[in-house]
Amino acid sequence: MIIALASQKHWKIFQMDVKSAFLNGILEEEVYVEQPAGNSLDMINELREDMVKEFEMINLGLMSYFLGIEVQQTERGIFINQHRYADGILKRFKMDNRNPILTPVEEKLKLTKYGSGELVNSTDFKCLVGCLRYLTATRPDIMYAVGLVYGMS
């Protein structure tokens, strides 16, 4: 949602890394941060400099990768994909040598939990389904097929 808004408003998205001690430490005082609005680079730079001075943070610059989503910020807009994440799923579940297909499921396919097929580890299956559900964030074309498989878990 934030990426879509930033793209629509022609804003740049910056990323900062916070040391884990800051996140897990006990604070004796309340900390409030007002998020800068708009595309004022001066105000954004000032906030980043203040945060680095006050807390253990590192300025990572323009966001390019976040939670498995690759972010490309250009003059034409912001583009996202999950190529690395998808490749990781394929390797993790030993499917990286498979042939790609355009439509990942047959029309009117009915799946059943019962049958003569090979049994699979239910934990691995649920993990794979969860990975695929996250992949639908940038791949709505696989939403139907993932939904069918999700119904099996």
N, C-alpha and C positions, 0 to 999 in steps of 0.2 A: 504494500500500500504506500509506504513512504517512498520507495523507489519510483513508483508510478507518479506520485505527486512531484517529486524532484525532477523527473523527466519532463513532465508537463510544464513546469515553471522554469525550466532550463537552469536548475540549480545543480551544483556539484555536491557530491556526498563524500565527506572525509571520514577517516577512520582513526581511532586512537586505541592503543592497547593499555589496559590498566593492569598493574601488578596485582597478583592474586591476594597478597597480604592486605591490600586496601579493601578488597571485596569481602574478605573473611574476618577482618579485624573488628574489634569492638570499638565503636565510636562513642566518645564522651559528649560530643556536641552534634547538633543536627546539621546536615549538609544539604543545601539547596542549590540547584543549578538551573538557571533560566536558559532555555534553549534559544539560540539566536534564530530569528525568522528571516526569510528572504535570502537574497543572493549578495549581501554585503560581505565581500571577501575580507575587508578590513575588520569588521566585527567578528567574523569567524576566526580569522588569524589571531585576534586579540584574545578570544576565548580559549583557543588552543594553547597559546603561550601561557596564559594564566593557569590553566589546568596542569600543564607540565611543571610549572614552578611550584604549585601548591601540593600536587599529589605525584606519586610514582607512576607516571604515564609516559608513553612514547607516541609521538605523532607519526602515524603510518602514511599520511598523505591521502590522496584520492583512494576511495575504496575500490578494490579490484577483486576481492574474494571474501565472501562472508557466509559461514554456515553451509558450505557446499555449493554456493551459488557464485558463479563467475560474473563480475560486473565490468562492463566496458562502457566508459563514459566518453562520448565523442561530441562534436558540435551538432551532429544530427540527432542526438538523444542518448538515452541510457539503454543498453542492451544487456540482457541476462541470459545465462545458459547454465546447464549443469553437466557439461561434457565430462569433466574430471570425476564428478560424483558418479555418473552413470558408468564410466569405465571402471571405477572402483567397485561398484556393485557387481559388474560382470566378472571381474577378477576374483572377488571375495567368494562368489558362489560358483566359481569354475565354469563360467559360461562365456568367457572372452573369446573362444574360438568358434562360436556359433555364427550362422549366417543371418544377417539382418533381414527382416521382412517389413513391408509397408504397413500391413494391418496385423496387429499382434493377436487377434482372436478371430475365429470363424464366426460368421453371422449365425444368430440363434443358437449358439452353443450353450448346452446345459451341463453344468459341472455338478458332480456329486462327490460326497466324502467317501462313499462306499463303492467298491469296485475291485477289479483284479489287479490293479496297478501296483507298482512297488511302493512300499511304505516309506515315508520320509520322516526325518526328525522334526517334531512339531515346533521346537524352539527355533531351529534354523528356518523353517517355513515362515513362522511369524515374523522373524527378523527380516527376511527377504520381502515380505509383504509390506512391512513398515518402511523399508528403504524405497520400495516402489511408490508407496503413497507420497513420500516426500518428493520424489522425482516428478510427480504430477504438477508440482508448483510451476514448473517451466515446460511441462510436456502434457498439455490438456488432451492431446491426441491419444494418450494411453489411459486416460481416466476410466473409460468403460471397462477395458480389460482388467485393470487393476481392481476396479470395483467388484468384478466377478470373482477374482481370486481372493479378495478381502472377505467376501461372503463365505468363503470356505474356511477361514481361520477361526 
